[in-house]
Amino acid sequence: MTPGECAVAAARGAVGARFRLHGRDPAFGLDCVGLAALAARAAGVSTVIPADYAIRSGDPSAAIDATGLARTSAPMDGDLLLFAAGPAQFHLAVRVPGGVVHADAMLRRVVERPGVPPWPLVAAWRLTGD
């Protein structure tokens, strides 16, 4: 499998895991950063996704860029997507065929959302193995 396919499989495998702020293990709960880290590990990316973040803060793109992940302007399945979910609130998701997988705080679990996400896309990163 390609790194992108591995990221998709990991993200889809986490669907149904409960939402937990700062959660990093699907058995105990994930937030959007934990889901991104899970997908990155599955894709063979050893770079650590930043764990020290606030719920509302400035654009975290620079912190993700610092991990060494390559930005892409043409997202594909398996890529990490950063959305502006609200004023000064950002949200990570994994692109999958037909939609995205993300940790939904309102639904209190990781879900697969079909179709085009409702939030503006800020940036995307390609998960390629180290």
TASUL-V107385 format. One record per backbone hydrogen bond with DSSP energy under -1.0 kcal/mol. CO is the residue of the C=O (numbers start at 1). NH is the residue of the N-H. If there is no record, write none. Layout:
co | nh
CO | NH
CO | NH
//
This chain:
co | nh
2 | 6
3 | 7
4 | 8
5 | 9
6 | 10
7 | 11
8 | 12
9 | 13
14 | 17
17 | 110
18 | 30
20 | 23
23 | 31
25 | 28
25 | 29
29 | 25
30 | 20
31 | 35
32 | 36
33 | 37
34 | 38
35 | 39
36 | 40
37 | 41
38 | 42
39 | 43
40 | 45
41 | 44
44 | 130
51 | 53
60 | 64
61 | 65
62 | 66
64 | 67
65 | 68
70 | 126
76 | 79
79 | 95
80 | 125
81 | 93
82 | 122
82 | 123
83 | 91
86 | 89
88 | 57
89 | 85
89 | 86
91 | 83
93 | 81
94 | 101
95 | 78
96 | 99
98 | 115
99 | 96
100 | 113
101 | 94
102 | 111
104 | 108
104 | 109
108 | 19
109 | 104
110 | 16
111 | 102
113 | 100
120 | 84
123 | 82
124 | 72
125 | 80
//
